[in-house]
Amino acid sequence: MMRVALFGTSADPPTAGHQKILRWLSEHYDWVAVWAADNPFKSHQTPLAHRATMLRLLITDIDAARHNIALEQDLSSFRTLETVEKAKSRWGEDTEFTLVIGSDLLNQLPQWYRVADLLQQVQLLIVPRPGYAIDKPSLEAVQNLGGKIAIASLTGIDVSSTAYREHGDTQALTPPIVAYIHQEHLYKCQDDTTKRYQLR
């Protein structure tokens, strides 16, 4: 049976942390489908098309031995259940799908659209993120909805998209992403950083 990891992310912007997760998924699944998503619980600074382009750059920069990571932007949907339906149409009903989420989303999961139906159709893989503990009550709430949960044996890098958006911390980003942000003038903090350098 083919095993497909489904990894939607806000990617606003994608970071070295996302890249580490994708490398790990590549080693554990037959195919890794990734896309830029609009999270209804977040506000996004950058249009979806730019975030998808940055994800493509991030994937191209990964030296994965199996070459099994792809930007599957057409899977993107406001509702994850619709994404899974699209994935089934593409790979077939007999494929095993694993939905990949960060530990920061675990307590939001019970509020997702038709979450019980969703959890009947996918395995759930939780990637630990620094600062977001995987607590027993949140796990039990998802399990009570029918969730079949595994926890990834990696810890995300302690970098975040938020750190870049709010503080201009480019250590969180890979060089191709930094170059694209400069080229497209995507984030206010990036423009401010550039201006500060020009004034010196």
ROKE-655075 format. One record per residue (C-alpha): x, y, z; residue in one letter; residue number from 1. Coordinates in nm, 3 decimals, always signed. Each point is the difference from the previous one (the first is absolute). Example, Ala and Ser with C-alpha at 12.3 -4.5 7.8 and 13.67 -1.06 7.14 Angstrom:
<rs>
((+1.230; -0.450; +0.780); A; 1)
((+0.137; +0.344; -0.066); S; 2)
</rs>
This chain:
<rs>
((+0.000; +0.000; +0.000); M; 1)
((+0.131; +0.342; -0.094); M; 2)
((+0.050; +0.235; +0.297); R; 3)
((-0.048; +0.371; -0.071); V; 4)
((+0.075; +0.279; +0.249); A; 5)
((-0.223; +0.306; -0.038); L; 6)
((+0.167; +0.315; +0.131); F; 7)
((-0.178; +0.331; -0.042); G; 8)
((+0.166; +0.300; +0.156); T; 9)
((-0.058; +0.375; +0.013); S; 10)
((+0.358; +0.050; -0.127); A; 11)
((-0.009; +0.371; +0.084); D; 12)
((+0.294; -0.028; -0.068); P; 13)
((+0.122; -0.364; -0.004); P; 14)
((+0.301; -0.055; +0.225); T; 15)
((+0.295; -0.230; +0.057); A; 16)
((-0.230; -0.173; +0.248); G; 17)
((-0.242; -0.092; -0.278); H; 18)
((+0.295; -0.129; -0.201); Q; 19)
((+0.113; -0.229; +0.282); K; 20)
((-0.351; -0.143; +0.033); I; 21)
((-0.020; -0.066; -0.376); L; 22)
((+0.334; -0.183; +0.002); R; 23)
((-0.119; -0.221; +0.287); W; 24)
((-0.332; -0.073; -0.172); L; 25)
((+0.186; -0.091; -0.320); S; 26)
((+0.183; -0.274; +0.189); E; 27)
((-0.316; -0.147; +0.153); H; 28)
((-0.267; +0.021; -0.275); Y; 29)
((-0.029; -0.105; -0.363); D; 30)
((-0.115; +0.346; -0.105); W; 31)
((-0.009; +0.338; +0.175); V; 32)
((-0.264; +0.241; -0.129); A; 33)
((+0.045; +0.356; +0.126); V; 34)
((-0.195; +0.317; -0.073); W; 35)
((-0.044; +0.355; +0.125); A; 36)
((-0.327; +0.034; +0.190); A; 37)
((-0.223; +0.270; +0.138); D; 38)
((-0.057; -0.078; +0.367); N; 39)
((-0.340; +0.133; +0.115); P; 40)
((+0.147; +0.051; +0.349); F; 41)
((+0.282; +0.226; -0.124); K; 42)
((+0.035; +0.325; -0.192); S; 43)
((+0.245; -0.015; -0.290); H; 44)
((+0.228; +0.281; -0.111); Q; 45)
((+0.086; -0.135; -0.342); T; 46)
((-0.223; -0.117; -0.291); P; 47)
((-0.031; -0.376; -0.043); L; 48)
((+0.176; +0.004; -0.340); A; 49)
((+0.317; +0.146; +0.152); H; 50)
((-0.007; -0.249; +0.287); R; 51)
((-0.036; -0.287; -0.248); A; 52)
((+0.296; +0.130; -0.202); T; 53)
((+0.213; +0.020; +0.314); M; 54)
((-0.095; -0.357; +0.090); L; 55)
((+0.105; -0.115; -0.347); R; 56)
((+0.339; +0.170; +0.053); L; 57)
((+0.033; -0.167; +0.340); L; 58)
((-0.072; -0.345; -0.149); I; 59)
((+0.242; +0.053; -0.291); T; 60)
((+0.270; +0.078; +0.257); D; 61)
((-0.046; -0.339; +0.176); I; 62)
((+0.249; -0.268; -0.095); D; 63)
((-0.236; -0.294; +0.061); A; 64)
((+0.141; -0.335; -0.114); A; 65)
((-0.345; -0.133; -0.093); R; 66)
((-0.124; +0.306; -0.196); H; 67)
((-0.346; -0.058; +0.145); N; 68)
((-0.098; +0.350; +0.116); I; 69)
((-0.223; +0.213; -0.220); A; 70)
((-0.193; +0.322; +0.019); L; 71)
((-0.361; -0.112; -0.056); E; 72)
((-0.159; +0.344; +0.017); Q; 73)
((-0.329; -0.117; -0.153); D; 74)
((-0.065; -0.195; +0.323); L; 75)
((-0.029; +0.329; +0.188); S; 76)
((-0.346; +0.066; +0.138); S; 77)
((-0.147; +0.203; +0.283); F; 78)
((-0.134; -0.331; +0.136); R; 79)
((+0.240; -0.289; +0.057); T; 80)
((-0.277; -0.252; -0.065); L; 81)
((-0.022; +0.132; -0.358); E; 82)
((+0.378; -0.037; -0.033); T; 83)
((-0.026; -0.366; +0.099); V; 84)
((-0.276; -0.055; -0.256); E; 85)
((+0.226; +0.149; -0.269); K; 86)
((+0.288; -0.221; +0.115); A; 87)
((-0.219; -0.311; -0.022); K; 88)
((-0.099; +0.094; -0.355); S; 89)
((+0.368; +0.029; -0.092); R; 90)
((+0.156; -0.299; +0.176); W; 91)
((-0.298; -0.230; +0.047); G; 92)
((-0.209; -0.126; +0.291); E; 93)
((+0.248; -0.276; +0.087); D; 94)
((+0.277; +0.252; +0.080); T; 95)
((+0.083; +0.059; +0.368); E; 96)
((-0.009; +0.372; +0.071); F; 97)
((+0.171; +0.164; +0.296); T; 98)
((-0.089; +0.357; +0.086); L; 99)
((+0.303; +0.181; +0.142); V; 100)
((-0.056; +0.283; +0.250); I; 101)
((+0.222; +0.189; +0.241); G; 102)
((-0.061; -0.036; +0.373); S; 103)
((-0.112; +0.366; -0.001); D; 104)
((-0.317; -0.107; -0.189); L; 105)
((-0.094; -0.292; +0.223); L; 106)
((-0.236; +0.194; +0.227); N; 107)
((-0.167; +0.165; -0.304); Q; 108)
((-0.071; -0.330; -0.171); L; 109)
((-0.334; -0.077; +0.174); P; 110)
((-0.136; +0.328; -0.146); Q; 111)
((+0.077; -0.097; -0.362); W; 112)
((-0.279; -0.052; -0.251); Y; 113)
((-0.158; -0.349; +0.034); R; 114)
((+0.306; -0.114; +0.192); V; 115)
((-0.143; -0.342; +0.091); A; 116)
((-0.052; -0.078; -0.371); D; 117)
((+0.351; +0.123; -0.074); L; 118)
((+0.158; -0.217; +0.268); L; 119)
((-0.171; -0.311; -0.137); Q; 120)
((+0.185; +0.045; -0.329); Q; 121)
((+0.355; +0.081; +0.110); V; 122)
((+0.268; -0.095; +0.246); Q; 123)
((+0.124; +0.299; +0.200); L; 124)
((+0.368; +0.082; +0.044); L; 125)
((+0.088; +0.270; +0.250); I; 126)
((+0.336; +0.174; -0.039); V; 127)
((+0.125; +0.140; +0.334); P; 128)
((+0.075; +0.372; -0.014); R; 129)
((+0.212; +0.184; +0.257); P; 130)
((-0.226; +0.191; +0.236); G; 131)
((-0.311; -0.211; -0.075); Y; 132)
((-0.018; -0.297; +0.234); A; 133)
((-0.211; -0.300; -0.103); I; 134)
((-0.226; -0.024; +0.304); D; 135)
((-0.211; -0.298; +0.098); K; 136)
((-0.341; +0.179; +0.004); P; 137)
((+0.049; +0.123; -0.360); S; 138)
((+0.106; -0.347; -0.115); L; 139)
((-0.297; -0.162; +0.171); E; 140)
((-0.242; +0.254; -0.152); A; 141)
((+0.120; -0.094; -0.349); V; 142)
((+0.003; -0.373; +0.078); Q; 143)
((-0.358; +0.024; +0.128); N; 144)
((-0.096; +0.137; -0.344); L; 145)
((+0.150; -0.310; -0.161); G; 146)
((+0.352; +0.128; -0.063); G; 147)
((+0.275; -0.258; -0.060); K; 148)
((+0.304; +0.191; +0.121); I; 149)
((+0.374; -0.046; -0.044); A; 150)
((+0.266; +0.244; +0.117); I; 151)
((+0.296; +0.065; -0.229); A; 152)
((+0.340; -0.095; +0.137); S; 153)
((+0.147; +0.339; -0.073); L; 154)
((-0.021; +0.341; +0.159); T; 155)
((-0.047; +0.302; -0.220); G; 156)
((+0.277; +0.259; -0.011); I; 157)
((-0.063; +0.285; +0.241); D; 158)
((-0.077; +0.246; -0.280); V; 159)
((-0.332; +0.129; -0.120); S; 160)
((-0.164; +0.202; -0.273); S; 161)
((-0.131; +0.233; +0.271); T; 162)
((+0.357; +0.077; +0.115); A; 163)
((+0.082; +0.114; -0.351); Y; 164)
((-0.321; +0.199; -0.056); R; 165)
((+0.021; +0.181; +0.333); E; 166)
((+0.375; +0.040; +0.049); H; 167)
((+0.162; -0.055; -0.342); G; 168)
((+0.193; -0.303; +0.131); D; 169)
((+0.150; -0.134; -0.325); T; 170)
((+0.170; -0.289; +0.186); Q; 171)
((-0.337; -0.174; -0.024); A; 172)
((+0.012; +0.005; -0.381); L; 173)
((+0.198; -0.171; -0.275); T; 174)
((+0.198; +0.219; -0.246); P; 175)
((-0.236; -0.055; -0.299); P; 176)
((-0.297; +0.115; +0.211); I; 177)
((+0.186; +0.309; +0.121); V; 178)
((+0.090; +0.084; -0.360); A; 179)
((-0.361; -0.039; -0.115); Y; 180)
((-0.131; +0.219; +0.282); I; 181)
((+0.249; +0.274; -0.094); H; 182)
((-0.091; -0.032; -0.367); Q; 183)
((-0.375; +0.027; +0.062); E; 184)
((+0.014; +0.238; +0.304); H; 185)
((-0.244; -0.228; +0.183); L; 186)
((+0.035; +0.091; +0.369); Y; 187)
((+0.002; +0.341; +0.159); K; 188)
((+0.266; -0.106; +0.251); C; 189)
((+0.226; -0.099; -0.292); Q; 190)
((-0.036; +0.343; -0.159); D; 191)
((+0.066; +0.166; +0.336); D; 192)
((+0.316; -0.209; +0.046); T; 193)
((+0.122; +0.100; -0.346); T; 194)
((-0.066; +0.370; +0.076); K; 195)
((+0.195; -0.022; +0.327); R; 196)
((+0.302; -0.139; -0.187); Y; 197)
((-0.026; +0.274; -0.263); Q; 198)
((+0.004; +0.272; +0.268); L; 199)
((+0.327; -0.120; +0.150); R; 200)
</rs>
